[in-house]
Amino acid sequence: MRIPILAITFCLITTFSYTQNLKVPTLSPSAEIKQEIGLTEISLSYARPSAKGRAVMGNLVPYNEMWRTGANASTKITVSETVKIAGIDLPAGTYALYTIPTEKEWTIIIHKKTNFRSIAGDKVKPENDAFRFKVKPIQNPLNVETFTIQFTDIHTKGCNIQLSWENTIINLPVEVEVDAKIEAQMATLLKTPEKVSHRIYFRAAEYYLHNQKDLNQSMEWIDAALTKSENNFRYGLLKSKIYTAQGAKEKAINTVKTAYDWAKTANNANYMGQTSLYLAELEKPTILVKPNLAKYTEDVKSLDNILAALYNVISGEKGVKRDWARFKNLFIEDAQLMPSGKNKAGKVGYRVLTPQGYVDNAGKSLEENGFFEVEISRKTEEYGSLVHAFSTYESYHSKADKKPFARGINSIQLMNDGERWWVVSIYWLGETEELPLTKHYLPKK
């Protein structure tokens, strides 16, 4: 069979053209991240430009102009079910994320149209928004070379979507619904309790304990789990923890001892160790069994929240009582508060106070004279569960005061244990004529 010369020539040209393609690295490579928050899945896809020696904010990313919040195509956010972003409901679906940066405030745009590669020419019309809101940028002491979006401050009912580039951080607070979903699931399951497994009862009891829900209900469910799975050392340990949360210390001790015996009989070294450690903690003579402080849950769900609560709880007008239970709930058991300064001899010194010691020493004065302390700038460094906040403050006697009577730096160490935030220590130093605050520690103008 003869093959036409034209057909052969076409094939050769096509093959030659194909082999001449060159694949090179993308200047702003794409990235996809996915995170489970509570019972909801959130994913983000975006392109990541790098600074490459260029000034970013106000230059590469112009102020007062809409930005794709990345490069190339529109940055997209997908939520598997309705969530709240900045307190506003966002139904399940995929949306574009645009921003309008300024030096002091950013406009965040959640947009319904996601297929724009270019947003020139007023394509992003407000009538196609899901919604818009404003957030304030946070100064980052560490330089971020490549634009990064990540999930931070993750907890059972929310997180932050964090944008960071150069020395700027933007946090978008996200909340998801968990409680109502779990309650609905349990209501359905309990219509046929004989079919509910001991593991389901255990998980429900554990969730209620860890999220400061109804402890009586939590106890009822762990008892149901133990009825269906007798001598279960894991369940016995959780029951002891529920007793502890209820303030029933002796019952907690007796229950964890029993759980240890069950673990020993089963020759389970892991839970023999866990129950032994928890018993030792319970039997410490200085242990304080904390009451159920569910009303303070919001205070400790994120870094921003706990620092805001720290300043808020000590502040108030003259004659206003402070909520010292809320104050003490912010700290780990062995926390230290250390005021520093020079004595009359000019030597630098410090005192070490417990949270209760601070209340005993300063509480009465704060309430009788009026006192407001506000954070005006912050520099934060984070490594795993270890967080250090260098927080600049101003102090006033009243909200009506136009000028602060004092300023200084709070050096605050914090920890996230996976369930909540804790203040570990605060070491502070007031500003003096000899030691004025420099621009480095003050808000950018």
C-alpha positions, 0 to 999 in steps of 0.5 A: 500500500502506498502512503501519500508523501503529504501525509508522511510529511504532516506526521513528521512535522507534528512529531517534530513539533511535539518533541520541541516542547520545553517544560520549565518551572512555573514562576508562581507554582500552584498549591492546594491545601485541605483541612478538616475542621470539626466535621467540615472539610475546607480546601484552598487552591492558589498560586504562590509568587515570591518576593525575589528582592522586591518590596511587596506590600504597597509595591508588588501588591499595590495598596487600594487596588484589588488583588487576586490574592496570589498569582495566575488564576483566582485563588479558590476556597471550597467548603463542604458545608456551611461555615462562618467566615468573620461571623458571616454564613458561607454556604457549601461551594467553591468561591474566589478569594480577592482582597483590597489591601491598605496599610491599616486595613484589608477588604476581604472579598468572597466572590461567587465567580471563580473563572477569572484569570485577570480581574482587570476592568472591574470584573469583580462586581459587588453584586456577585459577591458572597460578602465582603468584610474588613480585617486589620493586618498584623506585623510579622517579625519574620520575613516570608519570601513566598506568599503563603496561605495556611490553616492556623489556630485549629480547634474543634469548632474553627480555625484561622485561614492565614495569609502571609507575605513579607512582614504582613499577616492577615487572619480570616476567622472561620467557625464551623457547626459541630455541637448541633450535628453531634446532638442530632446524630446522637438523637437519631442513634438513641432511637434504637439504643440497643444498636448503639455501640460502646465506642459511640457512647465513648466518643460522645462522652469524650466530646462532651468532656473536652468541649465543656458540654453537659458533664452529667450527660457525658457521665451517662454516656460513659456509663453506657459504654462501660455497661456494653464493654465491661472493665474497659480501662480506656473508658475507666480513665475517661470516667475518672476525668469526668469526675475530676471536671465535676469536682468529685476528686475522691471518685476520680481517684477511686475510678482511675485506680480501678481502671489501672487494675483493669489495664494490669489484668489485660497486661496493657502497659500503655494504659497502666502508664496512663492511669498511673500518671493520672493518679499521680496528678490527682494525688498531688497535694497542690492540685487544683480541680478546676470547675467547668468554665464553659463560659470562658471557652471563647477566650482560649480558642485562638492566640488573638482571643487569649491575648485580647482576654488577658488585656480585657479582664484586668481593665475596667473603670473605677469601682468595677469588679474584675472577673478574676476566675476568668483571669486565672482560667487563662494560665497554666497551673504553675504560671509566672507573672514577673514585673521588672524594673530598677530599684532605688539603687539602680539595679535591675530586678524582678518579682515572681507572682502566681496568677493568684498572687497578682490578684492579691497584690494588684486586684484591689488597686485596679478596681479602686482606681480604675485601670485600662491596659491596651495592646498597641503593637505585637510581634509574634514568633511561633515554633510548634506549641511554643509561642512568644508574643512581644506585646507593646501596651499602653495604660490608662486610668479611664477610657476617657483619658486621652493620653496613657500614664504608662507604656511598656512591653509584655513578653508573653509565653503561650502554649497550645496543647491541642485543645486550647491556648494557655498563658505560661508566663508574662515578664514585663518592663515599663517605658522610662525616660532612660529606656524609651520605646523605639519605633520597632515596638510601636504601630506603623503609621 
